[in-house]
């Protein structure tokens, strides 16, 4: 198996892109978690249940 130093530049670019996308995804998840962590998660009143047709 080739090491990253021996890999062609296209492979290196693909690996860098994948690592950057993963890092941005993790950062986005933490941002969303911290954004909604301080707000009230409970609904003020119970929502009406949808009416489902049955046979």
URVENDA-V461778 format. One record per backbone hydrogen bond with DSSP energy under -1.0 kcal/mol. NH is the residue of the N-H (numbers start at 0). CO is the residue of the C=O. If there is no record, write none. Layout:
# URVENDA-V461778
((NH	CO) (NH	CO))
This chain:
# URVENDA-V461778
((11	7) (12	8) (13	9) (14	10) (15	11) (16	12) (17	13) (18	14) (19	15) (20	16) (21	17) (22	18) (23	19) (24	20) (25	21) (26	22) (27	23) (28	24) (29	25) (30	26) (31	27) (32	28) (33	29) (34	30) (35	31))
